Amino acid sequence: IPNDPRPAFRPSGIRIGTPAMTTRGVKSKDMIQIVDFIDQAIKKRDNPDSLAEIKAQVRDFALRFPLP
């Protein structure tokens, strides 16, 4: 978060470590899916079944980008 007055461990918003993602081969088009996962999880945060489904989708997505 550019110019965030708060410390890294208490940010004003969500910080996403893009260097770690690009190391795994994530491209800008893949970021759209990552943002969608985050959006869905926030919107459905009170629904454990929905969160379990999102978790499974994230797991499948992440398997496409193995650690180097």
Buried (B, 14 or more C-beta within 10 A) or exposed (E): EEEEEEEEEEEEEEEEEEEEBBEEEBEEEBBEEBEEBBEBBEEBEEEEEBBEEBEEBBEEBBEEBEEE
